[in-house]
């Protein structure tokens, strides 16, 4: 826990240093855009960590192997972010009306997050996992931290750890559909959008191990994240006739986060405790 917490603060410190570099290089407005984008991406990533916990718990992944899954998951996430960001910016620049589509997606995502508190994981119903099991043989047990093994009969077989990796990548793909438009509502500067994403994602693995045991404490965080998404969506929808200053957007996002975390810590949970299975 201490090591993970140290790495988390290190990544946050590097992001802060980079924000300072952007300030002296591109000016205060770009540095605030980076900081706002970073905070939005990082806060939304925390919600993504709940899914990671469910995936690891469902497949009973030993903690020793979780590091490798998250490492390759982050590499895949960075590649997908590059594709999503450049595609999203290109669409906005060529078809300005697409900004209203992105805004609608963000608002709908926020509303769904608000009313779908309980997250369920049903890998056996996932069409990609079904297709994967039909295409390649999958072993019934882990073989260390290997994604593929060659069994005694010579057949190359995927391990359950590979299925977990595919689910983590799929989760991030779905997550990117919400998070990329949210940051594009702040700025369409591809450099700022990608770097704010990259710093948040690179610190995600250490953040997972630092917070995995404490996420249940922040039970109202999902409410705050939902309101953040709705706010960002509205900001994008009205950008054609009224632009909310980036400073106000940053203050609003931070305020919502602080209120939701404070409510989680101060308001006692009277519901019966549930354990992940």
Kinemage of the C-alpha trace (Angstrom):
@kinemage 1
@onewidth
@group {chain A} dominant
@subgroup {mainchain}
@vectorlist {calphas} color= white
{ca unk a 1} P 0.000 0.000 0.000
{ca unk a 2} L 2.769 2.456 0.945
{ca unk a 3} L 4.679 1.704 -2.256
{ca unk a 4} L 1.551 2.173 -4.393
{ca unk a 5} L 0.703 5.398 -2.580
{ca unk a 6} L 4.252 6.645 -3.183
{ca unk a 7} L 4.024 5.909 -6.908
{ca unk a 8} L 0.613 7.594 -7.052
{ca unk a 9} L 2.021 10.794 -5.549
{ca unk a 10} L 5.019 10.533 -7.887
{ca unk a 11} L 2.780 10.442 -10.970
{ca unk a 12} L 0.694 13.312 -9.612
{ca unk a 13} L 3.898 15.256 -8.943
{ca unk a 14} L 5.110 14.628 -12.500
{ca unk a 15} L 1.742 15.834 -13.823
{ca unk a 16} L 2.074 18.988 -11.708
{ca unk a 17} L 5.604 19.590 -13.042
{ca unk a 18} L 4.392 19.078 -16.615
{ca unk a 19} L 1.529 21.513 -15.938
{ca unk a 20} L 4.167 24.080 -14.897
{ca unk a 21} L 6.126 23.424 -18.103
{ca unk a 22} L 2.952 23.976 -20.139
{ca unk a 23} L 2.370 27.235 -18.238
{ca unk a 24} L 5.769 28.676 -19.182
{ca unk a 25} L 5.667 27.165 -22.686
{ca unk a 26} L 2.085 27.734 -23.856
{ca unk a 27} L 0.625 30.138 -21.295
{ca unk a 28} L -1.785 30.024 -18.370
{ca unk a 29} L -4.880 29.108 -20.389
{ca unk a 30} L -3.302 25.933 -21.798
{ca unk a 31} L -1.938 24.955 -18.384
{ca unk a 32} L -5.431 25.274 -16.850
{ca unk a 33} L -6.850 23.234 -19.736
{ca unk a 34} L -4.277 20.517 -19.014
{ca unk a 35} L -5.003 20.573 -15.268
{ca unk a 36} L -8.781 20.453 -15.805
{ca unk a 37} L -8.476 17.618 -18.311
{ca unk a 38} L -6.134 15.712 -15.995
{ca unk a 39} L -8.459 16.055 -12.998
{ca unk a 40} L -11.497 14.989 -15.044
{ca unk a 41} L -9.690 11.965 -16.482
{ca unk a 42} L -8.226 10.981 -13.106
{ca unk a 43} L -11.552 11.308 -11.284
{ca unk a 44} L -13.380 9.290 -13.944
{ca unk a 45} L -10.581 6.707 -13.749
{ca unk a 46} L -11.423 6.142 -10.093
{ca unk a 47} L -14.871 4.956 -11.154
{ca unk a 48} L -13.154 2.650 -13.639
{ca unk a 49} L -11.207 1.112 -10.745
{ca unk a 50} L -14.454 -0.307 -9.345
{ca unk a 51} L -14.797 -2.342 -12.552
{ca unk a 52} L -11.196 -3.572 -12.259
{ca unk a 53} L -11.911 -4.775 -8.721
{ca unk a 54} L -15.009 -6.627 -9.936
{ca unk a 55} L -13.083 -8.257 -12.795
{ca unk a 56} L -10.204 -9.379 -10.572
{ca unk a 57} L -12.610 -10.612 -7.895
{ca unk a 58} L -14.822 -12.474 -10.369
{ca unk a 59} L -11.872 -14.354 -11.893
{ca unk a 60} L -10.081 -14.644 -8.536
{ca unk a 61} L -6.877 -13.216 -10.022
{ca unk a 62} L -3.966 -13.531 -7.550
{ca unk a 63} L -2.623 -10.114 -6.564
{ca unk a 64} L 0.822 -11.103 -7.888
{ca unk a 65} L -0.594 -11.299 -11.432
{ca unk a 66} L -2.722 -8.138 -11.305
{ca unk a 67} L 0.323 -5.924 -11.886
{ca unk a 68} L 1.018 -7.504 -15.278
{ca unk a 69} L -2.601 -7.262 -16.410
{ca unk a 70} L -2.792 -3.577 -15.507
{ca unk a 71} L 0.603 -2.860 -17.124
{ca unk a 72} L -0.466 -4.233 -20.517
{ca unk a 73} L -3.942 -2.800 -20.014
{ca unk a 74} L -2.439 0.670 -19.660
{ca unk a 75} L -0.309 0.211 -22.799
{ca unk a 76} L -3.437 -0.746 -24.738
{ca unk a 77} L -5.347 2.177 -23.219
{ca unk a 78} L -2.715 4.668 -24.406
{ca unk a 79} L -2.900 3.308 -27.964
{ca unk a 80} L -6.711 3.519 -27.958
{ca unk a 81} L -6.588 7.057 -26.556
{ca unk a 82} L -4.382 8.223 -29.453
{ca unk a 83} L -6.885 6.836 -31.978
{ca unk a 84} L -9.926 8.239 -30.140
{ca unk a 85} L -8.404 11.681 -29.585
{ca unk a 86} L -7.238 12.304 -33.151
{ca unk a 87} L -10.499 10.906 -34.547
{ca unk a 88} L -12.575 13.037 -32.151
{ca unk a 89} L -10.666 16.267 -32.862
{ca unk a 90} L -10.806 15.618 -36.617
{ca unk a 91} L -14.576 15.088 -36.439
{ca unk a 92} L -15.142 18.283 -34.422
{ca unk a 93} L -12.956 20.341 -36.775
{ca unk a 94} L -14.687 18.976 -39.895
{ca unk a 95} L -18.244 18.610 -38.603
{ca unk a 96} L -18.857 21.124 -35.818
{ca unk a 97} L -22.338 19.732 -35.178
{ca unk a 98} L -20.715 16.537 -33.859
{ca unk a 99} L -19.985 18.497 -30.678
{ca unk a 100} L -23.684 18.236 -29.811
{ca unk a 101} L -23.536 14.448 -30.300
{ca unk a 102} L -20.554 14.250 -27.932
{ca unk a 103} L -22.345 16.502 -25.449
{ca unk a 104} L -25.421 14.257 -25.532
{ca unk a 105} L -23.267 11.145 -24.978
{ca unk a 106} L -21.647 12.722 -21.914
{ca unk a 107} L -24.959 13.857 -20.390
{ca unk a 108} L -26.583 10.447 -20.957
{ca unk a 109} L -23.518 8.751 -19.429
{ca unk a 110} L -23.789 10.979 -16.361
{ca unk a 111} L -27.496 10.233 -15.915
{ca unk a 112} L -26.884 6.468 -16.321
{ca unk a 113} L -24.079 6.615 -13.760
{ca unk a 114} L -26.377 8.392 -11.308
{ca unk a 115} L -29.168 5.811 -11.544
{ca unk a 116} L -27.075 2.680 -12.034
{ca unk a 117} L -25.226 2.561 -8.743
{ca unk a 118} L -24.810 -1.221 -8.637
{ca unk a 119} L -22.278 -2.448 -11.172
{ca unk a 120} L -22.678 -6.006 -12.382
{ca unk a 121} L -20.125 -8.155 -14.125
{ca unk a 122} L -21.340 -10.954 -16.371
{ca unk a 123} L -18.403 -12.030 -18.584
{ca unk a 124} L -20.219 -15.156 -19.753
{ca unk a 125} L -22.781 -12.885 -21.493
{ca unk a 126} L -20.133 -10.695 -23.158
{ca unk a 127} L -20.236 -11.354 -26.936
{ca unk a 128} L -16.495 -10.668 -27.316
{ca unk a 129} L -15.598 -13.229 -24.641
{ca unk a 130} L -17.984 -15.754 -26.224
{ca unk a 131} L -16.336 -15.192 -29.622
{ca unk a 132} L -12.874 -15.434 -28.096
{ca unk a 133} L -13.638 -18.780 -26.464
{ca unk a 134} L -14.906 -20.109 -29.800
{ca unk a 135} L -11.817 -18.927 -31.694
{ca unk a 136} L -9.093 -20.138 -29.327
{ca unk a 137} L -8.921 -22.773 -26.568
{ca unk a 138} L -8.866 -21.367 -23.038
{ca unk a 139} L -7.435 -23.280 -20.072
{ca unk a 140} L -9.366 -23.623 -16.833
{ca unk a 141} L -6.500 -22.606 -14.552
{ca unk a 142} L -3.776 -19.978 -14.277
{ca unk a 143} L -0.247 -20.771 -15.449
{ca unk a 144} L 1.709 -18.204 -13.488
{ca unk a 145} L 1.502 -14.761 -15.055
{ca unk a 146} L 1.402 -16.110 -18.622
{ca unk a 147} L -1.310 -15.085 -21.084
{ca unk a 148} L -0.656 -18.071 -23.349
{ca unk a 149} L 0.811 -21.521 -22.703
{ca unk a 150} L 1.564 -24.532 -24.868
{ca unk a 151} L 0.067 -27.607 -23.234
{ca unk a 152} L 1.458 -31.154 -23.379
{ca unk a 153} L -0.541 -31.880 -26.533
{ca unk a 154} L 1.278 -28.988 -28.249
{ca unk a 155} L -1.815 -26.777 -28.555
{ca unk a 156} L -1.270 -23.070 -27.848
{ca unk a 157} L -3.869 -22.184 -25.235
{ca unk a 158} L -4.982 -18.901 -23.717
{ca unk a 159} L -5.081 -18.698 -19.936
{ca unk a 160} L -7.848 -17.069 -17.853
{ca unk a 161} L -5.408 -14.180 -17.332
{ca unk a 162} L -5.699 -13.359 -21.047
{ca unk a 163} L -9.510 -13.253 -20.715
{ca unk a 164} L -9.056 -10.826 -17.808
{ca unk a 165} L -6.760 -8.647 -19.948
{ca unk a 166} L -9.343 -8.569 -22.758
{ca unk a 167} L -12.049 -7.510 -20.282
{ca unk a 168} L -9.815 -4.759 -18.858
{ca unk a 169} L -9.143 -3.450 -22.386
{ca unk a 170} L -12.831 -3.670 -23.259
{ca unk a 171} L -13.727 -1.769 -20.087
{ca unk a 172} L -11.252 0.969 -20.985
{ca unk a 173} L -12.656 1.150 -24.518
{ca unk a 174} L -16.154 1.725 -23.139
{ca unk a 175} L -14.745 4.192 -20.602
{ca unk a 176} L -12.948 6.136 -23.366
{ca unk a 177} L -16.279 6.721 -25.131
{ca unk a 178} L -17.293 8.835 -22.103
{ca unk a 179} L -13.981 10.352 -21.044
{ca unk a 180} L -12.567 11.515 -24.399
{ca unk a 181} L -15.644 13.617 -25.318
{ca unk a 182} L -15.566 15.032 -21.765
{ca unk a 183} L -12.022 16.338 -22.242
{ca unk a 184} L -12.798 17.534 -25.771
{ca unk a 185} L -15.407 19.757 -24.111
{ca unk a 186} L -12.513 21.469 -22.316
{ca unk a 187} L -10.149 21.795 -25.289
{ca unk a 188} L -9.610 20.420 -28.797
{ca unk a 189} L -5.845 20.889 -28.612
{ca unk a 190} L -4.665 17.323 -29.337
{ca unk a 191} L -1.414 17.866 -27.413
{ca unk a 192} L -3.241 18.949 -24.250
{ca unk a 193} L -5.935 16.284 -24.573
{ca unk a 194} L -3.463 13.424 -25.053
{ca unk a 195} L -0.962 14.489 -22.380
{ca unk a 196} L -3.694 15.000 -19.754
{ca unk a 197} L -5.018 11.536 -20.635
{ca unk a 198} L -1.559 9.969 -20.648
{ca unk a 199} L -0.566 11.271 -17.206
{ca unk a 200} L -3.863 10.114 -15.692
{ca unk a 201} L -3.633 6.656 -17.282
{ca unk a 202} L 0.063 6.130 -16.454
{ca unk a 203} L -0.723 6.645 -12.783
{ca unk a 204} L -3.779 4.387 -12.903
{ca unk a 205} L -1.992 1.144 -11.954
{ca unk a 206} L -0.436 2.554 -8.785
{ca unk a 207} L -3.711 4.364 -8.003
{ca unk a 208} L -5.558 1.039 -8.221
{ca unk a 209} L -3.336 -0.658 -5.647
{ca unk a 210} L -3.386 2.432 -3.414
{ca unk a 211} L -7.165 2.822 -3.411
{ca unk a 212} L -8.463 -0.721 -3.989
{ca unk a 213} L -8.925 -1.251 -0.269
{ca unk a 214} L -10.543 2.139 0.305
{ca unk a 215} L -12.891 2.596 -2.662
{ca unk a 216} L -15.887 1.463 -0.618
{ca unk a 217} L -15.348 4.472 1.654
{ca unk a 218} L -16.180 6.849 -1.209
{ca unk a 219} L -19.727 5.590 -1.772
{ca unk a 220} L -20.990 8.996 -2.971
{ca unk a 221} L -18.154 9.478 -5.439
{ca unk a 222} L -20.259 8.050 -8.274
{ca unk a 223} L -22.826 10.823 -7.624
{ca unk a 224} L -20.108 13.457 -7.953
{ca unk a 225} L -18.761 11.850 -11.134
{ca unk a 226} L -22.281 11.779 -12.587
{ca unk a 227} L -22.727 15.505 -11.931
{ca unk a 228} L -19.291 16.224 -13.415
{ca unk a 229} L -20.245 14.416 -16.614
{ca unk a 230} L -23.573 16.249 -16.848
{ca unk a 231} L -21.840 19.606 -16.236
{ca unk a 232} L -19.201 18.914 -18.903
{ca unk a 233} L -21.890 17.744 -21.328
{ca unk a 234} L -23.928 20.913 -20.811
{ca unk a 235} L -20.750 23.003 -21.227
{ca unk a 236} L -20.155 21.333 -24.586
{ca unk a 237} L -23.791 21.699 -25.710
{ca unk a 238} L -23.921 25.450 -25.026
{ca unk a 239} L -20.410 26.202 -26.298
{ca unk a 240} L -21.810 27.491 -29.598
{ca unk a 241} L -23.448 30.539 -27.984
{ca unk a 242} L -21.918 30.740 -24.495
{ca unk a 243} L -18.465 29.590 -23.418
{ca unk a 244} L -17.935 28.838 -19.741
{ca unk a 245} L -14.448 30.131 -18.790
{ca unk a 246} L -11.986 27.304 -18.217
{ca unk a 247} L -11.211 28.645 -14.714
{ca unk a 248} L -14.873 28.263 -13.707
{ca unk a 249} L -14.985 24.768 -15.196
{ca unk a 250} L -11.934 23.754 -13.130
{ca unk a 251} L -13.396 25.215 -9.914
{ca unk a 252} L -16.742 23.472 -10.552
{ca unk a 253} L -15.135 20.063 -11.149
{ca unk a 254} L -12.954 20.345 -8.044
{ca unk a 255} L -15.893 21.532 -5.905
{ca unk a 256} L -18.089 18.602 -6.958
{ca unk a 257} L -15.280 16.136 -6.201
{ca unk a 258} L -14.586 17.628 -2.770
{ca unk a 259} L -18.291 17.658 -1.833
{ca unk a 260} L -18.846 14.029 -2.927
{ca unk a 261} L -15.740 12.789 -1.068
{ca unk a 262} L -16.630 14.802 2.053
{ca unk a 263} L -20.190 13.431 1.990
{ca unk a 264} L -18.804 9.889 1.699
{ca unk a 265} L -16.609 10.374 4.761
{ca unk a 266} L -19.050 12.354 6.923
{ca unk a 267} L -22.380 10.618 6.255
{ca unk a 268} L -22.564 7.225 7.904
{ca unk a 269} L -23.514 4.222 5.784
{ca unk a 270} L -26.474 2.488 7.424
{ca unk a 271} L -26.911 -0.169 4.741
{ca unk a 272} L -25.703 -3.733 5.430
{ca unk a 273} L -22.153 -4.440 4.266
{ca unk a 274} L -21.744 -6.439 1.088
{ca unk a 275} L -18.679 -8.350 0.045
{ca unk a 276} L -17.442 -8.722 -3.515
{ca unk a 277} L -17.763 -12.265 -4.787
